Amino acid sequence: MTDIAFRADKQIQSLIAAWLTDLRSVRRLAPKTLEAYTRDLGQFIAFMNLHTSGPVTLQTLRDMRPGDIRAFMAVRRTGDVHSRSLARTLSALRGFFGYLERQSILANPAISAISTPKQPRTLPKALTINEAKSAISATAELEDNPWVAARDMAVLSLCYGSGLRISEALALTRADLESTAMRVTGKGGKVRLVPLIGPVRKSIDTYLSLCPFALSPNDPMFRGEKGGVLSPRLIQLRVTQLRSALGLPPSATPHALRHSFATHLLGRGGDLRAIQELLGHASLSTTQIYTKVDTEQLLDSYRSAHPRS
């Protein structure tokens, strides 16, 4: 279940396994999130072993007080763990105790007494329109192999032209493509329909016409040079090359192209709800950060151009 050593009786181990199964099959959490929650809970149980000098039982969890959780969070923070990770850890603990309460196994209000650590508000780093276009078009100049160049251009076009996460772009199959739209599988296995604009469609078609491998309709269509499924690391390295060649800022990454997609749409009057759907955000509050990005860019332009700024 987890590579973190802890002591818990068989009942607790069985309940943890049942909770993880619920997260995987019912809530359909992404594998990385599931892995992180497993690790977070394992660290908490290991802490409680030391804190109570014994294996964790249901009675241990029933007797837990807010101070026990605060002590655990304090220990985690001394390990140079950032607020975002602490918030995720607290979310994992709330999820586990919430599961126990829904199953009528135990209810302990201590977890509700702990506030979520405040998160630093960092704005996404978007490229300018010219930078985004240049990054995609310059790919052919850095790669001698035509089909590899076409492949990388297609992936980057999907990140900027359709707002896809790199993992979503690399998971696309030929069966996902329609004439003017595509089915995209996002976090938690949620499927959304995203428009397939002309330039993006053209870049995909160019890649497919040059790709030397036979592609099954239901297998990922982007391939490495040996025919295996393309690794996101290769696209990240390509963007690193582009940063150096074009003098792009350090913030230029494949994910920055997705940020640029949202920021540029909003700057041209795009509807926030529509952008939320296109990005696959579960909450509108996640998308609303782009309103601040757009405001920041306007202020930067004002400060650099206005004679009285």
RAGIKA-V213114 format. One record per backbone hydrogen bond with DSSP energy under -1.0 kcal/mol. CO is the residue of the C=O (numbers start at 1). NH is the residue of the N-H. Records with the same first field share a line. If there is no record, write none. Layout:
CO->NH ; NH
This chain:
7->56
9->13
10->14
11->15
12->16
13->17
14->18
15->19
16->20
17->21
18->22
19->23
20->24
21->25
22->26 ; 27
23->29
30->34
31->35
32->36
33->37
34->38
35->39
36->40
37->41
38->42
39->43
40->44
41->45
42->46
43->47
44->48
45->49
46->50
47->51
48->52
49->54
56->9
57->61
58->62
59->63
65->68 ; 69
66->70
67->71
68->72
69->73
70->74
71->75
72->76
73->77
74->78
77->80
82->86
83->87
84->88
85->89
86->90
87->91
88->92
89->93
90->94
91->95
92->96
93->97
94->98
95->99
96->100
97->101
98->102
99->103
100->105
101->104
110->113
111->114
120->122
128->132
129->133
130->134
131->135
132->136
133->137
134->138
139->142
145->149
146->150
147->151
148->152
149->153
150->154
151->155
152->156
153->157
154->158
155->159
156->160
157->161
158->162 ; 164
165->169
166->170
169->172
172->221
174->177
176->183
180->196
181->178
182->194
184->192
186->189
187->190
190->186
192->184
194->182
197->201
198->202
199->203
200->204
201->205
202->206
203->207
204->208
205->209
206->210
207->211
216->219
217->175
222->230
224->227
228->224
231->234
232->236
233->237
234->238
235->239
236->240
237->241
238->242
239->243
240->244
241->245
242->246
243->247 ; 248
249->252
253->257
255->259
256->260
257->261
258->262
259->263
260->264
261->265
262->266
263->267
264->268
265->270
266->269
271->275
272->276
273->277
274->278
275->279
276->280 ; 281
284->288
287->290
288->291
289->293
290->294
291->295
292->296
293->297
294->298
295->299
296->300
297->301
298->302
299->303
300->304
301->305
302->306
306->309
